[in-house]
Amino acid sequence: MILNPLIVIPSQLNELGEPKRQLADVNGQSMVVQSYRRVKQAGIGSIIVDCIDDDVAESLGEAGAYTVKTNPEDLPKNHNYKTESGAERVQATVNRFDRFYTHDLIINVHEDMPTLEPKYIRALMYALVDREVGMATMVCPLEQDELNDINIVKTAVDWNERRVVYVLKSSKVGTIVDFSRDPKFLGDRPLFRHVPIYAYKRGALDKFVNSPPTERELEENIESLRVLEAGIRMDVCLVESAPFKVKNQKDLERVRIDLDPSL
């Protein structure tokens, strides 16, 4: 099965917020540029960075990124609920950029992961090979004390040990059974942490965005539950650990150290 992926990085998911974190310096480059470069290193498809702010777009343009500008007020309003992943905006950007469905696979990566391993993005492709799969995402082992942390989304997975991910050591592919923040709802089986990086078959993205949020999705604040209730098969690849997300100044200091080879 041949897939033609398009990677979309939706910058400023808070839409109207000041672009301070996106442009924060990370070892001589803005954070959004560092994140873009990590995605580019995956080398698996075209990349669009969807911006709202002119300064963010200029910073990315200087780094060679292809950018588009979005006015949040122009986005279609299918319902009054927006996903944390920004899937609605990703769909609108893709439909505007690729009206003739040249790209059959869309990968959504956030701008706040400047240490993201490029091989993780390549690994997603292994979870999409089966024609029955509509979406793919990642899971990783739960660390100490994460099992009962309600801020961590847990997953139950049916693993297919024969589906090996060759770009990652000891990885494999499975099918999501369920998501929850509370492990008692997921049964007596090994659980994993969900890593919210998504790849969508084009039709599955349209179906997901055009479907209203479900009661469980709203109750647990887990947008992926809508995928399961819509009957879309979601497969996963197993990665070593969750990519580090920059949320505050302390996080910025950490990634500066992580990305500095002299330290």
N, C-alpha and C positions, 0 to 999 in steps of 0.2 A: 504494500500500500504506500503510495507516494503522497507526502503531505507538503504543502507549501506554506510555511508558518509566517505570520506577521506578529512581531512583538510590540505591544503597546505599553508605554510607561505613562500613566496619567499623573502629571505633576500637580501638586496642590489639591489634594482630594478634599481639603476643607474649603476649597473654591474661593471664598472671599477673604481668607486669612492673609496676613502679610507674608511674603515669601522670604522670611528670615532664615528658617531652618534649611530650605532648599539651597540657599546660596552660602550657607556657612562654610568656612574654609576647612578643607580636609587635606592637609599636606600639599597646599598650593593649588588645589582645585576645589570648586564648589561640590557639595555633597551630591547634588543631582548629577553632576558630570561624572563623579566617581562611580555612581550607581549605573549610569549609562554605559560607561566603559566596561564594567563587569559583565553587563548583559551582552555587549558587543563581542566580548571575548568568547562567548558561547559559540558564535559563528554558525548559527542554524537558520537565520532568516533576516528579513528586513526589520528595521526598528523605527517606530514613530514615538516621539515624545510629545504628548499633548499638554500644552502650557496654557496658563491663563495670564500670567504676568510677563510683561515685555522684557524685564531684566533676566528672568529665568530663561526665556527663549534665546536671548542674546548670548548668555553664558553657554548654553548648549550648542548654539550655532557656531560659536568660536571653537568648540571641541569637535565639530564635524557632524553633529547630530542633525537628523531631519526632524524639524519641529512643525507642529500645527498649533493654531491658536483656537481656543474654545471660549465662547461666551456662555456661562452657565445658564443664563436666561433663555438661550436658544435651544437647550436640550429638550427633547420630547418628554412629556410627562405622562407616562403610562399609568402611574399610581403615585401616591404621596410618600412612598417609602424608598429610601436610597440605601443600597448595600455599602458596607464598609470598603469593599474591594473597588467600588466605582464602576461596576460592570455596565451600568446604564450609560455612563459616559464613554466607556470603551466601545460599546456597541455603536453609539452615535458617531464616534470618530472613525471607526472601521467602515461603517456604511457610507460615510461621506468620502473617505479616501479610496475605497475599493468597491465602487458601485457594481462592478461586474463580477464580483466573487472570484477574483484571481487567487486570493488567499483563502484556503479552506480551513485553516487552523489559526486561532488567535491565542497568544500567550500574554497574560496580564501580569506585569511585574511592577512593584512599587519603587518609588524614588528614594526611600529611606533605608535601603539595604546596600550600602557602599562596600561591604565585605562579602556580598553574595558570591558563592562559588559558581563560576560559569558552568561547571559540569552538572550542577543541579538542574539547570535549564535543559541541557542536553538529555538528562535522564528522563524528563517529562515525556519526551517523544516515545520512549519505550512503553509508556502506559497508554498510548493512544493508538497503537498498531491495530488492535482488534476493531473491526468495523462497527461493533455494537456499542463501543465506548463513545459517549458524548462529551465527557469532560474528564480532565485529569488534574490531580493535585499531588501534594507530597505529605508524607508523615515521617516522623523520626521517633526514636525511643524517648520515653518519658524519663526525665531526670528526677533526682531525689526530691520528694515533697511536691512534685507537680501533679501527682495523681488526684489529690484532693483539693487542688487549687482551682477555684471556680473561674479564674481568669484564663485558664488553659482549656482549649477545646480538645477533647479526647475522641478517638476514633476506634471503632471495631472493624477489622478487615478480614476478608477471606483471601488468604494468600495462595498464589499459584507458584509453587516452588520451581516450576519448569521455565517460568518467564524471568530470565536473568537480565539485569541491567548492566551491560558490559562496561559502561563508563564509570561505574561506581563499584568499589569493592564491597562484597557481601550484601549487595542490594537485590531487590526482587520487586515483582509487580503483584498487586492484589486488587480486589474490588471492595469498595466501601460498603459496609453493612449499615452503619449508623454513626451519628455524631451526638455528643452530649458533653456538657460541662460537668455533669455528675456521673461518676463511673458506675453507680448502682443501676443506671438505666441501660448499660451496654452489655450486660451479661457476664458470665464467668469465662472470660477469655483474655489473652494478653491484649492490652490497650496501647495505643500510640498517640503521640501529640500531632495535631494537625498543623501543617505549615501552609498558610493561606497564599500560595502562589498557584494560579490557575491556568490551565490550557483548555480552550473550548473548540470543539468542532463548530463551524459557523452556524449551522442550524440549531445546535444546542444552546449557543449563546443567545440567539434570538428568542428561543422558547423560554429560557430562564428569565431574561429581562422582561418579557411580555407577560409572564405569570405573576400574579399577585403574591405577596408574602403569605406564608402559612402561619397558623396559630403557633405551632412549635417553633418556627423561626423567630417569631416575635417574642415568644416567652423565654427562649434560651439565648436570643441574639446570636444565632448561627445561620448565616445566609445559605450555607450549603445544604441545610435541611430542605430547602425549597427544591433543590435539584433532585433529591431522592423522592420527594412526594410528587414531583412532576414526571417520575418514571424515567429519568435520564440516568443511564449507567455511568458511574464515576469510578475510574480506576486510579490507583496511586502507585508511586514509586517510593521506596524506602531510602531515606537519606540519613547521613550520620547525625546531624544536629540541626536545630532550627536556625536559619539565617538571622543574624543580629540586626534588629531594627533600631534606628536612632530616634529617640523620643525626647531627649533633653540635652542640656549642656554636658552633663556627666557622660552620656552615651557618646557624644562627639569626641570627648577626650579619649575615650576608650578606642574608638575606631582610628583615631590619629595614630595611636600607639600600634595598633594591630597592622596598619598599612605602612608603617615606617620600617623599612628593612634594616635600618641602622640601630634599632632598639631591641 
